[in-house]
């Protein structure tokens, strides 16, 4: 099954009235910003952050696993 190509989809979106949720234009006619890329919203896995508390706090007495 083939769908419309990008140019056809963009043309269809341009036909929507300003303010429509899928329209590239806000209700006042100004152009909406592009949606964020999902990879920009993705958070790293806990413990893999460079400034993770696990990396920043040196083990001391009472730290689990330290004898």
C-alpha positions as CSV (number, residue, x, y, z in Angstrom):
1,X,0.0,0.0,0.0
2,X,1.4,3.4,-1.0
3,X,0.4,6.7,0.6
4,X,0.8,10.2,-0.6
5,X,4.4,11.4,-1.0
6,X,5.7,14.2,1.2
7,X,4.9,17.0,-1.3
8,X,1.3,15.8,-1.6
9,X,1.0,15.6,2.2
10,X,2.4,19.1,2.7
11,X,0.0,20.4,0.1
12,X,-2.9,18.8,1.9
13,X,-1.8,20.2,5.2
14,X,-1.6,23.7,3.7
15,X,-5.2,23.5,2.7
16,X,-6.4,23.1,6.3
17,X,-7.8,26.3,7.9
18,X,-5.5,28.2,10.3
19,X,-5.9,26.9,13.8
20,X,-6.8,23.3,12.8
21,X,-4.7,20.9,15.0
22,X,-2.9,19.5,11.9
23,X,-2.5,22.8,10.1
24,X,1.0,24.3,9.9
25,X,-0.5,27.7,10.8
26,X,-1.8,28.9,14.1
27,X,-5.2,30.5,14.5
28,X,-3.6,34.0,13.9
29,X,-2.1,32.8,10.6
30,X,1.5,32.6,11.8
31,X,3.5,29.6,11.0
32,X,3.8,27.0,13.8
33,X,7.2,25.7,14.8
34,X,8.1,22.3,13.5
35,X,7.3,19.5,16.0
36,X,10.2,18.3,18.1
37,X,12.1,15.2,16.9
38,X,11.4,12.2,19.2
39,X,15.1,11.5,19.7
40,X,15.5,15.0,21.2
41,X,12.8,14.1,23.8
42,X,14.3,10.8,24.7
43,X,15.9,10.5,28.1
44,X,19.0,8.4,28.7
45,X,18.7,5.3,30.8
46,X,19.1,5.8,34.6
47,X,22.7,5.4,35.6
48,X,24.1,6.2,32.1
49,X,24.0,10.0,32.7
50,X,27.5,11.5,32.8
51,X,26.6,13.5,35.9
52,X,24.9,10.5,37.6
53,X,25.0,10.4,41.4
54,X,26.6,7.0,41.2
55,X,29.6,8.5,39.4
56,X,29.7,11.7,41.5
57,X,29.6,10.3,45.0
58,X,32.6,8.3,46.1
59,X,31.8,5.1,48.0
60,X,32.2,5.4,51.7
61,X,31.5,3.5,54.8
62,X,28.0,2.1,54.8
63,X,27.8,2.1,51.0
64,X,26.3,-1.2,49.9
65,X,28.8,-3.6,48.5
66,X,31.7,-2.0,50.3
67,X,33.2,-4.1,53.0
